[in-house]
Every structure is written in C-alpha cells, then in structure tokens.
Amino acid sequence: MTQSFRDLQVWQKSIQLAVAIYRLSWDFPPEEIYGLTSQIRRSAVSVPSNMAEGQGRLSTGEVRQFLGIARGSSFEVQTHLEIARTLEIGDPKLIDDAESLSNEVGKTIHGLLESLKRQQALKIDNESPATDNRSLKTDN
C-alpha cells in the first residue's frame, strides 16, 4: 500500500516552512504585496503542493519529477529569503529560521530523489534478462 503524502516527514516540514514564510511575510512592506511577498509565498506553498501531487501520480518517474519541482521551489524560497535579508525586509531571526527549514527540506528531498533513483535502477536491473557472455563466443 502506498503511504500518504501526509505521512512523509519532509512534507510535514515543508508545511512548517510555508507557515514560517507566511508569518515572516506578514510584516513585509505593503508595496511588496505583488512583488517579494507574493513570490516567496507562492514558492513556499509550491514545495508541499508538488510533493503531494507527485505522490498522487502513477509512475516513479512522475513522482521524481514533482519532487524535483518541489526541491527547485525550496531553492527559490532560499533566494527570496536572501533578497529579503539583503533589503532588510522582515525579522532577521524569522528569515534565519525559514532558511534553516528550507535547507533541511531541500536536503531531504534530494535524499528521497536519490533513493527513488536507486530503487528504479535496481528494478530495471532485475527486469532485464541476464546475458551469459560465454554463449556469445564464436569460433574464428
């Protein structure tokens, strides 16, 4: 039986990341509502959303694709956090906390992707017919 995306610790951490980003961005200046505020929130929400969507797909390749998108969104969050830090927008402690969560989520997704890659490689190896090189010898 396939486990629910809700059972994945990395999904749970990414929800924490999205909530942390919303809390951080509440104090962003009003003129950033359509700029940095919107961008950082959308990328943060994209992380758990893509993990959930990937878990609902039928093939391992699709799951990996959506995990890759989620990882990319995590990097996007980190970029937005760096911009906020540089512009001195938002509470520095909240930025550091969100950045730490984003790093953890990104590394965990990477580990999950590598695990799925190994599993897929093993599956392919086990499904391919064994070749007996001795039968390929010819008398010349």
N, C-alpha and C positions, 0 to 999 in steps of 0.2 A: 504494500500500500504506500502511495506517495504521501510524504509528510506535507502538512500545510505550510505555506509561506509564513504563517503566524508563529510557527514553532521554530523558525530559524532565528538564532540569536543575532545574526547580522542584520536581519530585517528589523528586529526589535531595537537594536542600536541605531539603525537608520531612522526609525520613528523618533527616537530621542534626539537625533541630530536635527530633524525637521522642526521639532518643537523648540529646540535651542535656537535655531535660526529665526523662528517667528518671534521668540522672546527678545532676542538681540535686536531684530529689525524694527520692533515697536518704537524704539527711540531714534530711528533714523530720521533725518530732516524731511519735512513734508515734500520738498521739491524732488526728493529721491523716490517718491512713490511709484513712478513709472520708469525709474532707472534702476539703481542698485537694489532697492528694496524688492521690487518685482522680480528681478533676475535671481537674486540669492534665494528668495523663497521658492521660485519655480524649480531651480536646480536642486534644492534640498528636498522638495516633495517628490521630485523625479527619482531619487535614489530608491526609497522603499516601493514606490509605484512600479518601477521597472522590474524590481525583484519579484514582486507579486505577479506581474503579468508574465514574466518568464516562467515562473513556477506553474502557471496555468497552461503553458504550451505543451505540445505533444512530443517534441523531439529534444534530445540533449543539445543539439546544435542551436535550436531556438532558445533554450534555457541559457546557454552560454552567451548568445547574442545579447539577450536582455540584461544579463549580469554585467556584460561589458559596457552596456549603455549606463547602467547604474553606477559602475565604477567611474566612468567618464563624468557623470553628473557630480560625483563626490569630489573629483578634481576641480570641477567647475566651482563648487562651493568653496573650496580652498582658495581659488583665485579671487573670488568675490570677497572673501574674508581678508585677504591680503590688501585688496584695494580699500576696503573699509578701514583697516588698520592704518594704512598709509595716509588716507584722508582724515584720519582721526574721527571717524564716524562710528558711534556705538561704544559700549563699555568694553575696554581692553580685556578684562577678565572673561567676559562672555565670549569675546572673539577667540581667546585662547582655549576656552572650554569647547567651543564649537569646532575649532580647528583640530583639537585632540580627538574628538569624536569622529570627525571626518577622516582623519588619518587612520584611525582604528577600523572604521568601516571599509575604507579603500583597501587596506592590507588584508582584511578578512575576505572581502570579495575576491581579491587576487588569489588567495589560497584556495577558495572554493572553485574558482575557474581552473586552477592548476589541477585540483583533484578531479574535476569533471573531465579534463583533458586526458589525464592518465587513465581514468576509467574507460573513456571512449577508445583510447589506444589499445587497452587490454581486450576490450570487446572485439575490436577489429582483428587483433592478432588471433584471438580464439576462434573467430569465424572463418578466417582464411585457411584454405587447405594446406596441409603440410607438404612441403616439397622434399622428396628424397633425392638428393643430388647424385647418389650412386646410379639412379636409373637414367640419368642424363648422359652418362658416359657412352661414347661411341668408339668403335674400333677403327682406327685410321691406319 
